[in-house]
Amino acid sequence: MPATDDKPAVAYHVFERSKEPNWGVLSAIELQNGGRIRWKQKTDEPLVGGTLATAGGLVFTGEGSGKFAAFDAPSAKRLWHFYCGAGVNAPPISYKVGKRQFIAVAAGGSKIWGYPQGDAVIAFALTE
């Protein structure tokens, strides 16, 4: 509805999740070779959060289902995963305490997308 002199505009919209099958694709792009795709890894859910690549060759990303996973950057092999209890729709971060590296991610879910909701920030210590 358009705005009038005495009333603000009202936006009308409807959001419905598609009934079609959906998934995500995590891709490694080789920038030195003109953007060639080095590998792709299909995920069960669309990737609506972010991705973190570490100098140690790990790639972390989460899914709306609550799955948080680590991949080997050179090969795309899934090395590890953890169920966070709520949708992982935020980018992971890396930080160091002393000589120990940690990866942390928020698991809050999304009512809009229909993902399990929660209120956690989960941190993982990396081992050498």
C-alpha positions in Angstrom: 0.0 0.0 0.0 1.5 3.4 -0.9 2.1 6.0 1.7 -0.4 8.8 2.2 0.1 12.2 3.8 -1.1 11.0 7.2 -0.1 7.3 7.1 3.2 5.5 6.4 3.5 2.9 3.7 2.7 -0.7 4.7 4.8 -3.5 3.2 2.9 -6.7 2.5 4.9 -9.8 1.8 4.6 -13.5 2.4 7.5 -15.9 2.9 7.0 -19.6 2.3 9.8 -22.2 2.2 9.9 -24.0 -1.1 8.6 -27.5 -1.1 11.2 -28.5 -3.7 14.3 -30.3 -2.5 17.1 -27.9 -1.5 20.7 -28.2 -0.5 23.9 -26.2 -0.3 27.2 -26.2 -2.2 30.5 -25.3 -0.6 33.0 -24.5 -3.3 36.7 -23.8 -3.3 37.7 -21.2 -6.0 41.3 -21.0 -7.2 41.8 -17.2 -7.7 45.2 -17.6 -9.3 43.8 -19.5 -12.3 41.0 -17.1 -13.3 38.5 -18.2 -10.7 38.5 -21.9 -11.6 36.4 -24.1 -9.2 38.8 -26.4 -7.5 36.2 -28.5 -5.7 32.6 -28.6 -4.6 31.0 -30.3 -1.6 27.2 -30.7 -1.5 25.6 -30.1 1.9 22.2 -31.3 3.2 20.9 -27.8 3.8 21.5 -24.4 2.1 24.5 -22.6 3.5 23.0 -19.3 4.9 25.8 -18.5 7.3 29.4 -17.8 6.5 32.5 -19.9 5.9 36.0 -19.7 7.6 39.2 -20.9 6.0 42.2 -21.2 8.3 45.9 -21.0 7.5 46.2 -24.6 8.6 44.1 -25.8 5.6 40.7 -26.2 7.3 37.4 -24.9 6.1 34.5 -24.5 8.6 30.8 -23.9 7.7 27.4 -24.6 9.3 24.0 -25.5 8.1 20.5 -24.5 9.2 19.9 -28.0 10.6 22.5 -27.4 13.2 25.4 -29.3 11.6 28.8 -27.6 11.9 31.6 -29.2 9.9 35.3 -29.0 9.1 36.6 -29.8 5.6 40.2 -30.3 4.4 40.9 -27.3 2.1 43.0 -29.1 -0.5 40.8 -32.1 -0.9 37.2 -31.1 0.2 37.1 -34.2 2.5 34.8 -33.7 5.4 37.0 -34.3 8.5 34.6 -33.7 11.3 31.1 -32.5 12.2 29.2 -31.6 15.3 25.5 -31.0 15.9 25.0 -27.6 17.6 21.3 -28.1 18.6 20.2 -25.1 16.6 20.7 -23.7 13.1 24.2 -22.5 12.4 23.3 -19.4 10.3 26.3 -17.3 11.4 29.9 -17.2 10.2 32.5 -19.0 12.4 35.4 -17.1 13.8 38.9 -18.2 14.8 40.9 -16.8 17.8 43.9 -17.8 19.8 44.5 -18.0 23.6 48.1 -18.4 24.3 49.3 -21.0 21.7 45.9 -22.7 21.3 43.6 -21.9 18.4 39.8 -22.0 18.8 36.9 -21.9 16.4 33.6 -20.4 17.6 30.2 -20.1 16.0 26.8 -18.9 17.1 23.9 -21.4 16.8 20.7 -19.4 16.9 18.6 -20.9 14.2 16.0 -19.0 12.2 12.2 -19.1 12.6 11.9 -17.4 9.2 13.7 -20.3 7.5 12.2 -23.0 9.7 15.5 -24.0 11.2 15.7 -25.2 14.9 16.2 -22.2 17.2 18.6 -21.8 20.1 20.8 -19.3 21.8 24.3 -20.8 22.0 27.8 -19.7 21.1 30.0 -22.9 20.9 33.8 -22.9 20.8 36.1 -25.7 19.8 39.8 -26.1 20.5 41.9 -27.3 17.6 44.6 -29.9 18.3 47.9 -30.1 16.5 
